[in-house]
Amino acid sequence: MLDERLAACANMLPGVESHFVWQGEREKAEEVGVLFKTDLALLDALSARVCALHPYDEPAFLGWACDHAAPATAAWLGALTA
């Protein structure tokens, strides 16, 4: 995602134990969580790319707009779209 300029940073969270209901069944899996830092203008493209590459049929991808960022952080993320 970084090489494609869809994110400025990816925080990898290995060893995540996920408990969830999928297709009516309770499941548990070891997963890697990832927090992508990107500009809101790139969120749809980032989501589409992650979902296209992910091995799951329906990967969980959640995104939200940041209510506040330090000016330098906002500029860093905004530079992705420049």
QUIHU-V372712 format. One record per residue. N is the residue number from 1. SS is DSSP state (alpha for helix, beta for strand, coil for the rest). PHI is phi in whole degrees, 0 to 359 (999 if undefined). D_CENTER is the distance of its C-alpha to the mean C-alpha in Angstrom with 1 decimal. Layout:
n:N ss:SS phi:PHI d_center:D_CENTER
n:N ss:SS phi:PHI d_center:D_CENTER
//
This chain:
n:1 ss:coil phi:999 d_center:9.4
n:2 ss:coil phi:290 d_center:11.6
n:3 ss:coil phi:298 d_center:14.7
n:4 ss:coil phi:272 d_center:13.9
n:5 ss:coil phi:58 d_center:13.3
n:6 ss:coil phi:265 d_center:10.0
n:7 ss:coil phi:211 d_center:8.7
n:8 ss:coil phi:266 d_center:11.2
n:9 ss:beta phi:203 d_center:9.9
n:10 ss:beta phi:227 d_center:7.7
n:11 ss:beta phi:266 d_center:9.1
n:12 ss:beta phi:270 d_center:10.0
n:13 ss:beta phi:243 d_center:11.6
n:14 ss:beta phi:289 d_center:14.1
n:15 ss:beta phi:73 d_center:16.6
n:16 ss:beta phi:283 d_center:14.8
n:17 ss:beta phi:263 d_center:17.4
n:18 ss:beta phi:257 d_center:16.2
n:19 ss:beta phi:242 d_center:18.9
n:20 ss:beta phi:202 d_center:18.6
n:21 ss:beta phi:254 d_center:20.8
n:22 ss:beta phi:228 d_center:20.2
n:23 ss:coil phi:51 d_center:22.9
n:24 ss:coil phi:81 d_center:25.3
n:25 ss:beta phi:244 d_center:25.1
n:26 ss:beta phi:283 d_center:23.9
n:27 ss:beta phi:232 d_center:21.8
n:28 ss:beta phi:219 d_center:20.6
n:29 ss:beta phi:210 d_center:18.5
n:30 ss:beta phi:273 d_center:17.4
n:31 ss:beta phi:224 d_center:13.7
n:32 ss:beta phi:246 d_center:11.3
n:33 ss:beta phi:274 d_center:8.5
n:34 ss:beta phi:227 d_center:5.7
n:35 ss:beta phi:253 d_center:5.0
n:36 ss:beta phi:266 d_center:4.3
n:37 ss:beta phi:255 d_center:7.6
n:38 ss:coil phi:212 d_center:8.7
n:39 ss:coil phi:272 d_center:11.6
n:40 ss:alpha phi:305 d_center:11.8
n:41 ss:alpha phi:296 d_center:13.8
n:42 ss:alpha phi:256 d_center:11.1
n:43 ss:alpha phi:298 d_center:8.5
n:44 ss:alpha phi:297 d_center:10.5
n:45 ss:alpha phi:293 d_center:10.9
n:46 ss:alpha phi:297 d_center:7.3
n:47 ss:alpha phi:301 d_center:6.9
n:48 ss:alpha phi:299 d_center:10.4
n:49 ss:alpha phi:290 d_center:10.0
n:50 ss:alpha phi:299 d_center:7.5
n:51 ss:alpha phi:295 d_center:9.8
n:52 ss:alpha phi:291 d_center:12.8
n:53 ss:alpha phi:270 d_center:12.3
n:54 ss:coil phi:290 d_center:11.4
n:55 ss:coil phi:288 d_center:14.7
n:56 ss:coil phi:286 d_center:14.4
n:57 ss:coil phi:298 d_center:16.2
n:58 ss:coil phi:226 d_center:13.9
n:59 ss:coil phi:293 d_center:10.5
n:60 ss:coil phi:282 d_center:9.2
n:61 ss:coil phi:228 d_center:6.2
n:62 ss:coil phi:239 d_center:6.9
n:63 ss:coil phi:223 d_center:7.0
n:64 ss:coil phi:210 d_center:10.0
n:65 ss:coil phi:279 d_center:12.3
n:66 ss:coil phi:280 d_center:13.5
n:67 ss:coil phi:284 d_center:17.2
n:68 ss:coil phi:203 d_center:18.3
n:69 ss:coil phi:216 d_center:17.6
n:70 ss:coil phi:301 d_center:20.3
n:71 ss:alpha phi:308 d_center:21.8
n:72 ss:alpha phi:292 d_center:21.0
n:73 ss:alpha phi:293 d_center:17.3
n:74 ss:alpha phi:299 d_center:17.2
n:75 ss:alpha phi:294 d_center:19.3
n:76 ss:alpha phi:300 d_center:17.2
n:77 ss:alpha phi:289 d_center:14.1
n:78 ss:alpha phi:295 d_center:16.6
n:79 ss:alpha phi:295 d_center:18.1
n:80 ss:alpha phi:298 d_center:15.3
n:81 ss:alpha phi:268 d_center:17.0
n:82 ss:coil phi:281 d_center:20.5
//
